[in-house]
Amino acid sequence: MSGTFVGMPSFPVAAGVAVTDERLRGNLRRATHTIRDKRAVAVGELADWGALREAGKEIKDRTLRGLDGYLVELEAAVTAAGGVVHWASDADEANRIVVDLVRATGEREVVKVKSMATQEIGLNEALEAAGIAAFETDLAELIVQLGEDRPSHILVPAIHRNREEIREIFVRTMSEWGRPAPEGLTDSPAELAEAARVHLREKFLRAKVGISGANFMVAETGTLVVVESEGNGRMCLTLPETLISVVGIEKVVPSWRDLEVFLQTLPRSSTAERMNPYTSMWTGVTDGDGPEAFHLVLLDNGRTATLGDEVGRQALRCIRCSACLNVCPVYERAGGHAYGSVYPGPIGAILSPQLRGIRSEVDASLPFASSLCGACYEVCPVAIDIPEVLVHLRERVVEQGGKGHRLEKAAMKAAGWVLNHPGALGAGERLASKTRKGHPKKLPGPGGRQWGQSRDLPQLPAEPFRDWWKKNRA
Amino acid sequence: MTSRDRILTRVRTALAGAPQAPEISRDYLSTHTADDPAIVLDLLHENLADYRAIVHRTRADGLPGLLARLLDERGSRTVLAPAGLPPQWLAGATGVRKVEDTPTATAQELDAVDSVVTGCAVAIAETGTIVLDGGADQGRRRITLIPDHHICVVRAPEQVVASVPQALPRLDPGRPSTWISGPSATSDIELDRVEGVHGPRTLEVVLVES
């Protein structure tokens, strides 16, 4: 995945730092609670939400089961409509294809619509290495790019920043990228948005190459769909002469009609709106309207490996709505950066280790970055059972071994014995209660310290519950 | 082996032995609204307004006068009209210079236009959405994107549907379409909604009842 995340510490280390950042926690708490409350209202308007969710799940499962056929059908439809389809096995190949396509136009700069796929492959860095400037045009992505920061949320990548921080970033850096921030810029959201409008407009109006992802691709018709709010997407999709879309192979849906499900569930789940302000749909190229050249880069980059995992493949149903992030108690406290991936939150905790494998420290830690409370599953509009996949991936991490996991196994074995011997359990509990004043707050010892890095030990009661019951109720 | 073959082979290997997927159960509703054109139109009005589009209603004979008044109140001196816009719509707007969208017109030239007036392909009441599909009275995608003021005329009841499932069969996937629900907006700064980032900052929708 993206080079920006190379060398990230494991989740418990990164989260341990993040939870002490009070400004971050405040920004996150306010934002996630606002959006989750609004989402509940938007979803509540549809009496058939459960049926839509089930249909969405089934459409995606059907897509995945027949993915080879749908991809070939999509390729034929896009080609027939005047587009050119490219296939990329991994990030390097996708970046190479895009760099070559941009070079062939002779241009040295591109405008970009916010896209998870291009973040995942580190396209901006690859373009930069090739001497091509890539301008992010989504307001939040712009804030992240200007601030030399990393995105922390799928939908609102700058959710960890408040208005004062955004103002500071604009004033400090806009001039390095183009039109400077206006004199006397305040931190009112309207003024900040206006500054972004003026800054980006000169880029849109001269851009010759646009780069996007897509929310959906319709196999039957070859139509691509981009769902957005600001109009930066429309600018990038319609004004340039060349349009390059980099899209994960799992984004295909079989039929035009299938859009009726996702155009109802996606906006309500993500931005809590009945419909997002702008949706663009295009099929190949259209004479006299929009780009003259359209290239579609179909991206694998670990998706086929994920598809091969019977339990884990359901992660590929994801439509990137981010509802699971906004309800997750772990995300709310740790923030998106702690996940060490462009996909944070519960979906990131199952998607990243599957796309990248579980060999690195950060990827092996991600399946454990959850309390397994199940809130993510409940809000998921395509019913991905995230807790099920987390537990499944934990199993794989444990099988792979490692010091911590051997110690945990030994501890569980000991606990199992004690729980099977009530006499020993009772004696142990009494002893523990009597000595409770002298207990450490953290688990001591090798392995224990590691385990306890992100966990405080619970306080013991003055006496065991069973003793209390005997005295007071028996 | 090409990457195409490699990916397709990987997909087939990954799925070997996977059970067939069940048929898709489409027992969700095709509409959430009573089958009454007046109710549907009122809902469209309400939801468009909820997304901060400015909504007007008129009869067909009142349309030229209304459009002239809206352009005048806005202070527009130039108005872009797609080639297929019925000429009588703008017959009352005498003080406004009409601009055509020619293939050679640059984005900068469009940026200097005060207002654009278009029709639409279909409007969706439950979501407060108008859909443009490049029809003769709607023009190319860029003309409703660059000018800061867009007036969209919706003919009721024939162009109004209740729901998304009712809208899709009316659209031709071969044509580029733009779905618009209120003016351009962002919620990227502390989730405060701000209208008008890159698209037109003012969207006026005229519902014309026949």
Interface residues (C-beta under 8 A of the other chain):
Chain A: N27 R30 A31 T34 I35 E45 L46 A47 D48 A51 L52 E54 A55 E58 I59 D61 R62 L64 R65 G66 L67 D68 L71 V72 A81 W87 A88 S89 E93 T137 D138 L139 A140 I143 V156 A158 I159 N162 R163 I166 P189 A190 L192 A193 A196 R197 L200 R201 F204 L205 V218 E220 T221 G222 T223 S229 E230 G231 N232 R234 M235 T238 L239 I249 W256 R257 D258 L259 E260 V261 L263 Q264 P267 T271 E273 R274 M275 N276 P277 Y278 T279 S280 M281 W282 T283 T286 G288 D289 G290 L298 D300 T304 A305 L307 G308 E310 R313
Chain B: T2 S3 R4 R6 I7 L8 R10 V11 R12 T13 A14 L15 A18 Q20 A21 P22 E23 I24 S25 R26 D27 Y28 L29 H32 N47 Y51 P103 A107 Q108 D111 I124 E126 T127 G128 T129 G134 R140 R141 R142 L145 V164 P165 L168 P169 P173 G174 R175 P176 S177 T178 W179 I180 S181 G182 P183 S184 A185 T186 S187 D188 I189 E190 L191 D192 V194 G196 V197 H198 G199
